[in-house]
Amino acid sequence: FKMPQVWKTSLAVDYAFPTPFPSSVTVEGIFNKTINGVYMTDWSIPNVGGFARFNGVDNRPIYPDGYRTNTAAFMLQNTSRGYGWSGNITFNAQPTERLSVMAAYTRTVAKDVTGMPGSNAESAFTYVPTVEGPNHIKLHNSQYNTPDRLVAALTAHDKSGNHYSLIYEGWRGGANYSYMMVNDINGDGYNYDAIYVPTDEQVATNQFRFISEDDKTRFMDYVHGNSYLKNRQGEYAEAYSVYSPWVHRIDFSYKHDFVVNAGANTHKLQLSLDIKNVMNLFNSNWGVAKYLNPEIGSEARILRYEGVDADGVATFSTPASIHGDTKTFTPSYSIGQTWYASIGIKYMFN
């Protein structure tokens, strides 16, 4: 076993525009490649190569009863699978002596085998959605990645000691989900099985089977209305690849500098007013992050395995909460999503 190691390469370019006021743009790219990554395996689980498989388009292996004959033997191992890159463009300008503008966009892609999502060996081993079992994790989008982020700021000050700032921040992702089975379809004892997303033709030709027409209709209606699932038809859902929607927020800050003379001493103070998530002050639906619909559950489990039929094909049902009108994400009306204001005073030492 080797300690974690990552190769990093970065390149940045600055360009100053030929304008009568200071203005520039910075473009930066960073590339990471895993050299010695870390993941968990269980040596007590036999290889699935000799296991029977389902017939049909979802032909994942079936773990036999009593497949594990020994106590779990969790081992840390190395992998070179994994990479990531990020690109950033930042614009800065100062149109006047007392006005500054900044805007930036960052795109991030991160692929890994596991983010080790647990507090002990078994939970870190278990909590990654797979098709063939937790010993066979595919390279997937990082569990903790925020793929898109926008930032902009407008700041101004005057001769009277007033400072004004408007700060915009927008992002997509951060809460990343995986479409999974409700129950353990492959019998490995770990209930983190990624779903197969059938095509319309596979459903129509009975290559992917539901136990009733109602289950079939509701599931396919949901797939057709879901941009991620619609684009994954004919494939297994990827781990942690369903990103929470865009969030847009604006913060406002006002500061005033003033001086207090006390005899021969001069004291500098600054009064501040900060309002976070200003848009939410005017509309309770603005500036609110959206997370997985509680009707679906805390995890995106949208398909239930109902057993194998006489043809050896897996059959499925659809949870009652899943249908064509189901919203995948709903607003989170919690205290962390509301606007708030703070007033402060700061003493500045000479």
C-alpha positions in Angstrom: 0.0 0.0 0.0 1.3 3.5 -0.9 0.3 6.8 0.5 -2.1 8.9 -1.7 -0.4 10.7 -4.5 -1.8 13.0 -7.2 -0.1 14.7 -10.2 -1.2 18.3 -10.6 -0.6 20.6 -13.6 -1.7 24.2 -13.9 -1.4 26.9 -16.5 -2.6 30.5 -16.2 -2.6 33.5 -18.6 -3.3 37.1 -17.7 -4.2 39.7 -20.2 -4.6 43.5 -19.7 -7.0 45.2 -22.0 -5.9 48.4 -23.8 -8.6 50.5 -22.1 -8.3 53.9 -20.5 -9.0 52.3 -17.1 -7.5 49.2 -15.5 -9.2 46.0 -16.9 -7.9 42.5 -17.2 -8.8 38.9 -17.7 -7.3 35.8 -16.2 -7.7 32.3 -17.6 -6.5 29.4 -15.6 -6.7 25.6 -16.0 -5.8 22.9 -13.6 -5.5 19.2 -14.3 -5.2 16.4 -11.7 -4.4 12.8 -12.3 -4.5 10.1 -9.6 -1.3 8.3 -9.2 -2.0 6.4 -5.9 -5.6 6.7 -5.0 -7.3 4.8 -2.1 -10.3 2.6 -2.1 -11.7 -0.2 0.1 -12.2 -3.9 -0.9 -13.5 -6.9 1.0 -11.3 -9.9 0.3 -13.9 -12.3 1.7 -16.2 -11.7 -1.3 -15.5 -14.0 -4.3 -15.2 -12.6 -7.8 -18.5 -12.3 -9.6 -17.1 -13.8 -12.8 -18.5 -17.2 -12.1 -21.9 -16.0 -10.8 -25.2 -16.5 -12.7 -26.7 -13.3 -14.2 -30.2 -12.1 -14.9 -31.5 -12.5 -18.5 -32.7 -9.4 -20.2 -31.0 -6.0 -20.6 -30.3 -5.6 -16.9 -28.0 -8.6 -16.7 -26.1 -7.8 -13.5 -24.6 -10.8 -11.6 -26.7 -12.6 -8.9 -24.9 -13.3 -5.6 -25.8 -16.8 -4.4 -27.1 -17.5 -0.9 -24.2 -17.9 1.5 -21.6 -16.6 -1.0 -19.6 -15.2 1.9 -18.0 -18.0 3.8 -15.6 -15.9 6.0 -15.7 -12.8 8.2 -15.5 -9.6 6.2 -11.8 -8.7 5.5 -11.7 -5.0 4.5 -8.4 -3.9 2.9 -7.2 -0.5 1.8 -5.8 -0.7 -1.7 -4.3 1.7 -4.3 -5.7 2.6 -7.7 -4.6 4.9 -10.5 -8.1 5.4 -11.7 -9.3 9.0 -11.3 -8.7 12.4 -12.7 -10.1 15.9 -12.6 -9.8 19.3 -14.2 -11.1 22.8 -13.5 -11.1 25.9 -15.7 -11.6 29.4 -14.5 -12.0 32.7 -16.2 -11.9 35.9 -14.1 -12.6 39.5 -15.3 -11.5 42.5 -13.3 -12.1 46.2 -14.1 -11.9 49.6 -12.4 -13.9 52.0 -14.6 -13.4 54.8 -12.1 -11.3 55.5 -9.1 -14.1 54.6 -6.8 -15.8 51.7 -8.6 -14.6 48.1 -9.1 -16.1 45.2 -11.0 -15.2 41.5 -10.9 -16.8 38.4 -12.5 -15.7 34.8 -12.6 -16.8 31.4 -13.8 -15.4 28.1 -12.7 -16.1 24.7 -14.4 -15.0 21.6 -12.5 -14.9 17.9 -13.5 -13.8 15.3 -11.0 -13.8 11.5 -11.5 -12.9 9.1 -8.8 -13.5 5.5 -7.6 -14.7 6.5 -4.1 -14.8 9.5 -1.8 -14.7 7.1 1.1 -18.1 8.1 2.3 -18.1 6.6 5.8 -16.8 6.8 9.3 -15.5 3.2 9.4 -14.3 0.6 7.0 -17.6 -1.0 6.3 -19.6 2.2 5.7 -16.8 3.6 3.4 -17.0 0.3 1.5 -20.8 0.2 1.3 -22.0 3.7 0.5 -21.0 3.9 -3.2 -23.7 2.8 -5.7 -22.6 0.0 -7.9 -24.0 -2.6 -10.4 -21.9 -5.7 -9.6 -21.2 -5.0 -6.0 -18.9 -2.8 -3.9 -15.8 -4.7 -4.9 -16.5 -3.6 -8.5 -16.8 0.2 -8.3 -16.7 2.0 -11.7 -15.1 5.4 -12.2 -17.7 8.0 -11.6 -18.3 11.7 -10.8 -16.9 12.7 -7.5 -19.5 12.6 -4.7 -18.4 16.1 -3.5 -18.0 18.0 -6.8 -19.6 21.3 -7.5 -19.4 21.4 -11.4 -20.4 25.0 -12.0 -19.9 28.2 -10.0 -20.4 31.9 -10.9 -19.2 34.8 -8.8 -19.5 38.6 -9.4 -18.9 41.6 -7.3 -19.6 45.3 -7.7 -17.9 47.6 -5.1 -17.9 51.4 -4.7 -16.8 53.9 -2.2 -17.0 57.7 -1.8 -15.1 60.5 -0.2 -17.4 60.5 2.8 -16.2 57.1 4.0 -19.1 55.0 2.6 -18.4 51.6 1.1 -21.0 49.6 -0.9 -20.8 46.1 -2.2 -23.1 43.8 -4.2 -21.9 40.2 -4.4 -23.6 37.6 -6.6 -22.9 33.9 -6.3 -24.5 31.1 -8.3 -23.7 27.4 -8.3 -25.0 24.0 -9.5 -24.4 20.8 -7.6 -22.9 20.3 -4.2 -25.7 18.0 -3.3 -25.1 15.0 -5.6 -27.4 12.0 -5.8 -27.5 8.5 -7.4 -30.6 6.8 -8.8 -30.8 3.4 -6.9 -33.0 0.4 -6.3 -35.3 0.5 -3.2 -34.0 -3.0 -2.3 -31.0 -5.3 -2.9 -31.4 -6.6 -6.4 -28.1 -8.6 -6.8 -28.2 -10.2 -3.3 -24.8 -9.0 -2.2 -26.2 -7.9 1.1 -25.5 -4.2 0.4 -28.4 -2.0 -0.5 -26.6 0.4 -2.8 -27.5 -0.9 -6.3 -27.6 1.5 -9.2 -30.7 1.2 -11.5 -30.7 0.3 -15.1 -32.5 2.9 -17.2 -34.4 1.1 -20.0 -35.1 2.5 -23.4 -38.6 2.8 -24.7 -38.0 0.0 -27.1 -36.6 -2.3 -24.4 -39.7 -1.8 -22.4 -42.1 -2.2 -25.4 -40.4 -5.5 -26.4 -40.5 -6.8 -22.9 -36.7 -6.9 -22.4 -37.2 -4.8 -19.3 -40.2 -6.0 -17.3 -42.6 -4.4 -14.8 -45.2 -6.3 -12.7 -48.0 -4.1 -14.0 -48.9 -1.6 -16.7 -49.3 1.1 -14.0 -45.8 0.6 -12.7 -44.4 0.7 -16.3 -46.3 3.8 -17.2 -45.4 5.8 -14.1 -41.7 4.9 -14.2 -41.3 5.7 -17.9 -43.3 8.9 -17.6 -40.9 10.0 -14.8 -37.9 9.0 -17.0 -39.2 11.0 -20.0 -39.6 14.1 -17.7 -36.2 13.8 -16.1 -33.3 15.2 -18.2 -30.6 13.0 -16.6 -32.6 9.7 -16.9 -33.7 10.5 -20.4 -30.1 10.9 -21.5 -29.1 7.6 -19.7 -31.6 5.3 -21.3 -30.0 2.1 -22.3 -27.3 2.4 -19.6 -26.9 2.0 -15.8 -27.3 5.2 -13.8 -23.9 6.7 -12.6 -23.0 7.2 -9.0 -23.4 10.8 -7.7 -24.1 12.2 -11.1 -27.5 13.9 -10.4 -26.7 17.4 -9.4 -28.9 19.7 -7.4 -30.2 22.6 -9.5 -28.7 26.1 -9.9 -28.9 28.4 -6.9 -28.6 32.2 -7.3 -27.9 34.6 -4.4 -27.0 38.2 -3.9 -25.5 39.7 -0.8 -25.4 43.4 0.0 -22.9 45.1 2.3 -22.6 48.7 3.5 -19.8 50.1 5.6 -19.1 53.6 6.9 -15.8 54.8 8.3 -15.8 57.5 10.9 -13.4 59.1 13.3 -13.9 60.0 16.9 -11.5 62.5 18.5 -11.0 62.2 22.2 -8.5 64.8 23.3 -5.2 64.2 21.7 -6.3 60.7 20.5 -8.0 59.8 17.3 -10.1 56.6 17.1 -11.1 55.0 13.8 -14.3 53.0 13.7 -16.3 51.3 11.0 -20.1 50.7 11.1 -21.4 47.8 8.9 -24.7 46.5 7.6 -24.7 43.2 5.8 -27.7 41.6 4.2 -27.3 38.0 3.0 -29.5 36.5 0.3 -31.1 39.9 -0.5 -33.5 38.4 -3.1 -35.1 36.3 -0.5 -36.1 39.4 1.4 -38.4 40.3 -1.5 -39.6 36.8 -2.5 -39.5 33.8 -0.3 -38.9 31.5 -3.4 -35.8 33.4 -4.5 -32.3 32.4 -3.4 -33.5 29.1 -2.0 -31.6 25.9 -2.8 -33.4 22.8 -4.0 -32.7 19.3 -2.8 -34.2 15.9 -3.4 -37.9 15.8 -3.1 -38.8 14.4 0.4 -41.6 12.4 -1.3 -38.9 10.4 -3.1 -37.0 10.0 0.1 -33.6 11.0 1.5 -32.0 9.0 -1.4 -33.1 8.7 -5.0 -34.5 5.2 -4.8 -37.0 5.0 -7.7 -37.3 1.3 -8.6 -38.1 -1.8 -6.6 -36.9 -5.3 -7.5 -39.8 -7.8 -7.4 -38.0 -11.0 -8.2 -37.1 -13.0 -11.3 -39.7 -14.5 -13.6 -39.8 -17.9 -15.4 -37.6 -16.5 -18.2 -34.8 -15.5 -15.7 -35.6 -11.8 -16.3 -35.8 -9.4 -13.3 -39.1 -7.8 -12.7 -39.8 -4.4 -11.2 -42.3 -2.1 -9.6 -42.4 1.6 -9.2 -42.8 3.3 -5.8 -46.1 5.2 -5.5 -44.3 8.6 -5.3 -42.8 8.2 -8.8 -44.9 9.3 -11.7 -44.8 11.8 -14.5 -45.7 14.7 -12.3 -43.1 14.0 -9.6 -40.7 16.8 -9.1 -37.1 15.5 -8.5 -36.1 18.6 -6.6 -38.1 20.9 -4.3 -37.1 24.0 -2.4 -35.6 23.6 1.1 -37.4 26.1 3.3 -35.0 26.0 6.2 -33.4 28.8 8.2 -30.2 28.4 6.2 -32.0 29.4 3.0 -33.6 32.6 4.3 -32.3 36.2 4.2 -30.7 37.7 7.3 -29.0 40.9 8.3 -26.3 41.8 10.7 -25.1 45.1 12.1 -21.6 45.5 13.5 -19.0 48.0 14.6 -15.3 47.6 14.2 -12.5 49.4 16.0 -9.4 49.9 13.9 -6.2 50.1 15.8 -3.6 52.6 14.5 
